[in-house]
């Protein structure tokens, strides 16, 4: 029977094979059995033998012919070199392969079900505590909301002067000093994170069009959007097997490829639209 609770499990790949996703991309499908579940006591304990099975779906290459994180994990777990899909099929038919995997509740098309959202080698350390974004995903989130953070940043509150006890009248009156004028708080826009990328941003697919001379013509209707509209579109369009970390990584890579020196403020509405289309083709 199917697994009926969230958690990190350790078990085996019982069977699997290579096929195509609904979008026409190469996809591995695995039937997993859980033998142990990671407990609150920071150790693995026996899983329920009556509810210990789940399916995993992982797209191996995206619309730009780039290898996905799913493919890299499959290589780590099975020993597949990536020479051919036939060889991966052979490895999956050879017998049970040890694996660790994560099962989470996910909502899709109005239905909420338990799904396998990640696979790892059996000896990997399970994530503990709050499921926080990793460094690259956090960088992508900061990049996406840099302008909004700068706009809504609150000025630092000046320290309040401590209350003083009433002073005795001085023997000789002194001229009080004029209070110093308060200095307006300086709001600094966050500097763009440095991007250590040897590729020329002009090589990005959406920067390949020849730049027209003279005054540029207005973009066609339906081919522009804002960063927020692009993010909302890719979030709503992602497949069930695409985790939050996968989506954030795809966003970071797309912005890094498209924006000159990684500065997203230089992207136009057309650039955000093409980023949206590229990411949807990868995770949709």
C-alpha positions as CSV (number, residue, x, y, z in Angstrom):
1,X,0.0,0.0,0.0
2,X,1.0,3.6,-0.5
3,X,2.9,5.6,2.1
4,X,0.4,7.6,4.3
5,X,2.7,10.1,6.1
6,X,5.3,12.8,5.3
7,X,8.9,12.1,6.1
8,X,12.4,11.0,5.1
9,X,12.6,7.3,4.2
10,X,15.3,4.8,3.5
11,X,14.7,1.8,1.4
12,X,15.2,0.5,-2.2
13,X,14.2,1.1,-5.8
14,X,12.2,-2.0,-6.6
15,X,11.8,-1.3,-10.3
16,X,12.0,1.6,-12.8
17,X,12.4,2.6,-16.3
18,X,12.9,5.6,-18.7
19,X,10.0,7.2,-20.6
20,X,8.7,10.6,-21.6
21,X,7.0,13.2,-19.5
22,X,3.7,14.9,-20.5
23,X,5.9,17.6,-22.1
24,X,7.8,15.2,-24.2
25,X,11.1,15.2,-22.1
26,X,13.0,12.1,-21.1
27,X,11.8,11.0,-17.6
28,X,12.7,8.3,-15.1
29,X,9.9,6.6,-13.2
30,X,10.8,4.6,-10.1
31,X,8.8,2.4,-7.8
32,X,10.2,2.9,-4.2
33,X,9.8,0.8,-1.1
34,X,10.4,2.3,2.4
35,X,12.1,0.0,4.9
36,X,12.8,2.8,7.5
37,X,11.6,6.3,8.4
38,X,13.6,9.0,10.0
39,X,12.2,9.7,13.5
40,X,12.1,12.7,15.7
41,X,14.8,11.1,17.8
42,X,17.2,11.7,14.9
43,X,17.4,8.1,13.9
44,X,15.8,5.7,11.4
45,X,13.2,3.3,12.7
46,X,11.2,0.6,10.9
47,X,8.6,1.9,8.5
48,X,5.0,0.6,8.4
49,X,5.2,-2.5,6.2
50,X,1.5,-2.1,5.3
51,X,2.0,1.4,3.9
52,X,5.5,1.7,2.5
53,X,5.4,2.2,-1.3
54,X,5.5,5.4,-3.5
55,X,6.3,6.4,-7.1
56,X,8.9,8.9,-8.2
57,X,8.9,10.9,-11.5
58,X,12.0,12.8,-12.5
59,X,12.6,14.6,-15.8
60,X,16.2,14.1,-16.8
61,X,16.7,16.9,-19.4
62,X,14.8,20.2,-19.9
63,X,13.7,22.1,-23.1
64,X,17.2,23.6,-23.5
65,X,18.8,20.2,-23.5
66,X,20.3,20.9,-20.0
67,X,20.7,18.1,-17.5
68,X,18.4,18.5,-14.5
69,X,19.1,18.0,-10.8
70,X,16.9,14.8,-11.0
71,X,19.4,13.3,-13.5
72,X,22.4,14.1,-11.3
73,X,20.7,12.4,-8.3
74,X,19.9,9.3,-10.4
75,X,23.6,9.1,-11.4
76,X,24.7,9.3,-7.8
77,X,22.2,6.6,-6.7
78,X,22.4,4.1,-9.5
79,X,25.9,4.6,-10.9
80,X,24.5,5.5,-14.3
81,X,27.2,7.4,-16.4
82,X,24.7,9.0,-18.7
83,X,26.0,7.2,-21.8
84,X,22.5,6.1,-22.9
85,X,19.0,5.6,-21.6
86,X,19.2,1.9,-22.4
87,X,22.0,1.5,-19.9
88,X,19.9,3.2,-17.2
89,X,17.1,0.8,-17.9
90,X,19.6,-2.1,-17.5
91,X,20.8,-0.8,-14.2
92,X,17.2,-0.5,-12.9
93,X,16.4,-4.0,-14.0
94,X,19.5,-5.5,-12.3
95,X,17.9,-5.6,-8.8
96,X,17.0,-3.5,-5.8
97,X,19.0,-0.3,-5.4
98,X,19.4,1.3,-2.0
99,X,17.9,4.8,-1.8
100,X,16.8,7.6,0.5
101,X,13.8,9.7,-0.4
102,X,11.5,12.5,0.8
103,X,7.7,12.3,0.8
104,X,5.6,15.5,1.1
105,X,2.0,16.6,0.8
106,X,1.5,18.5,-2.5
107,X,-1.6,20.1,-4.0
108,X,-2.3,19.9,-7.7
109,X,-5.5,20.7,-9.6
110,X,-7.5,20.9,-6.3
111,X,-6.3,17.5,-5.0
112,X,-3.8,17.1,-2.2
113,X,-1.7,13.9,-2.2
114,X,1.5,12.5,-0.8
115,X,4.3,12.6,-3.4
116,X,8.0,11.7,-3.6
117,X,9.7,15.0,-4.1
118,X,13.4,14.1,-3.8
119,X,15.7,11.1,-4.0
120,X,19.2,10.8,-2.5
121,X,21.9,8.1,-2.0
122,X,21.0,5.8,0.9
123,X,23.9,7.2,3.0
124,X,23.0,10.9,2.7
125,X,22.0,12.9,5.8
126,X,18.3,13.7,6.0
127,X,17.3,17.3,6.4
128,X,16.3,18.2,9.9
129,X,14.2,21.0,11.4
130,X,12.7,23.8,9.4
131,X,12.9,23.2,5.6
132,X,14.8,26.4,4.8
133,X,16.0,27.6,1.4
134,X,19.6,26.8,0.6
135,X,22.1,29.6,-0.3
136,X,21.4,29.6,-4.1
137,X,17.7,29.6,-3.6
138,X,18.0,32.4,-1.0
139,X,20.1,34.4,-3.5
140,X,17.4,33.9,-6.2
141,X,14.7,35.2,-3.8
142,X,16.8,38.2,-2.8
143,X,17.4,39.0,-6.5
144,X,13.7,38.7,-7.4
145,X,12.6,41.1,-4.6
146,X,15.6,43.4,-4.5
147,X,13.6,46.4,-5.8
148,X,10.7,45.8,-3.5
149,X,13.0,45.3,-0.4
150,X,14.7,48.7,-1.2
151,X,11.3,50.4,-1.6
152,X,9.9,49.0,1.7
153,X,13.0,49.2,3.8
154,X,12.3,51.0,7.1
155,X,14.8,53.6,8.4
156,X,16.7,52.7,11.5
157,X,15.1,54.2,14.6
158,X,17.3,56.8,16.5
159,X,18.3,55.8,20.0
160,X,16.1,57.5,22.6
161,X,18.0,59.7,25.1
162,X,17.8,58.5,28.7
163,X,15.7,60.5,31.1
164,X,17.7,62.9,33.3
165,X,16.9,63.9,36.8
166,X,16.0,67.7,37.3
167,X,19.3,69.6,37.5
168,X,19.9,72.3,40.2
169,X,20.0,75.9,39.0
170,X,23.5,76.8,37.9
171,X,25.4,79.6,39.7
172,X,25.7,81.3,36.3
173,X,23.3,81.0,33.5
174,X,24.9,79.6,30.3
175,X,23.7,80.0,26.8
176,X,22.0,76.7,25.7
177,X,23.4,75.1,22.6
178,X,21.1,74.8,19.5
179,X,20.1,71.3,19.0
180,X,21.7,69.5,16.0
181,X,19.5,69.0,13.1
182,X,18.4,65.4,12.6
183,X,19.9,63.8,9.6
184,X,17.5,62.1,7.2
185,X,18.1,58.4,7.1
186,X,19.9,57.2,4.0
187,X,18.1,54.3,2.3
188,X,20.6,52.3,0.2
189,X,19.4,50.0,-2.5
190,X,21.0,46.6,-2.2
191,X,23.9,46.1,-4.5
192,X,23.4,43.3,-7.0
193,X,25.1,40.1,-5.9
194,X,28.4,39.5,-7.9
195,X,28.0,36.9,-10.5
196,X,31.1,34.7,-11.2
197,X,30.0,33.4,-14.6
198,X,32.5,33.1,-17.4
199,X,29.7,33.2,-20.0
200,X,29.0,36.4,-21.9
201,X,25.4,37.5,-21.0
202,X,25.0,38.3,-24.7
203,X,25.1,34.6,-25.3
204,X,21.8,34.0,-23.4
205,X,19.1,32.7,-25.8
206,X,16.9,35.7,-25.2
207,X,19.7,38.2,-26.0
208,X,20.5,36.7,-29.4
209,X,18.2,38.9,-31.5
210,X,20.0,41.6,-33.4
211,X,19.7,45.0,-31.8
212,X,18.0,47.4,-34.2
213,X,19.5,50.8,-34.9
214,X,17.6,54.0,-34.2
215,X,14.5,54.1,-32.0
216,X,13.4,50.6,-30.9
217,X,9.9,49.6,-31.8
218,X,7.3,48.8,-29.1
219,X,7.1,45.1,-28.1
220,X,4.2,43.1,-29.4
221,X,1.2,42.7,-27.1
222,X,1.4,39.5,-25.0
223,X,5.2,39.3,-25.2
224,X,6.0,41.3,-22.1
225,X,5.5,40.9,-18.3
226,X,6.9,42.0,-15.0
227,X,9.2,39.9,-12.7
228,X,6.3,39.3,-10.3
229,X,4.0,38.1,-13.2
230,X,6.8,35.8,-14.4
231,X,7.3,34.3,-11.0
232,X,3.6,33.8,-10.5
233,X,3.3,32.1,-13.9
234,X,6.2,29.6,-13.3
235,X,5.0,28.8,-9.8
236,X,1.5,28.0,-11.1
237,X,2.7,26.0,-14.0
238,X,5.4,23.7,-12.4
239,X,4.9,20.0,-12.4
240,X,4.2,18.0,-9.2
241,X,7.7,16.6,-9.1
242,X,9.4,20.1,-9.1
243,X,10.3,21.1,-5.5
244,X,10.6,24.7,-4.2
245,X,14.4,24.4,-4.3
246,X,14.3,23.1,-7.9
247,X,12.1,26.1,-8.9
248,X,14.3,28.6,-7.2
249,X,17.4,27.2,-8.8
250,X,15.9,27.3,-12.2
251,X,14.9,31.0,-11.6
252,X,18.4,31.9,-10.5
253,X,20.0,30.3,-13.5
254,X,17.6,32.0,-15.9
255,X,18.1,35.5,-14.4
256,X,21.9,35.0,-14.4
257,X,21.9,34.0,-18.0
258,X,19.6,36.8,-19.1
259,X,20.7,39.8,-17.1
260,X,23.9,41.6,-18.0
261,X,26.4,40.9,-15.1
262,X,23.4,39.4,-13.2
263,X,21.7,42.9,-12.7
264,X,18.1,42.1,-13.0
265,X,17.1,45.8,-13.1
266,X,18.5,45.9,-16.6
267,X,16.0,43.3,-17.8
268,X,13.1,44.6,-19.9
269,X,9.5,43.4,-20.0
270,X,10.4,41.3,-23.0
271,X,13.3,39.8,-21.1
272,X,11.1,38.7,-18.2
273,X,8.6,37.2,-20.6
274,X,11.2,35.1,-22.2
275,X,12.6,34.1,-18.8
276,X,9.1,33.0,-17.9
277,X,8.7,31.0,-21.1
278,X,12.1,29.3,-20.6
279,X,11.4,28.3,-17.0
280,X,7.9,27.0,-17.8
281,X,9.4,24.8,-20.6
282,X,11.8,23.4,-18.0
283,X,9.5,22.8,-15.0
284,X,6.0,22.8,-16.6
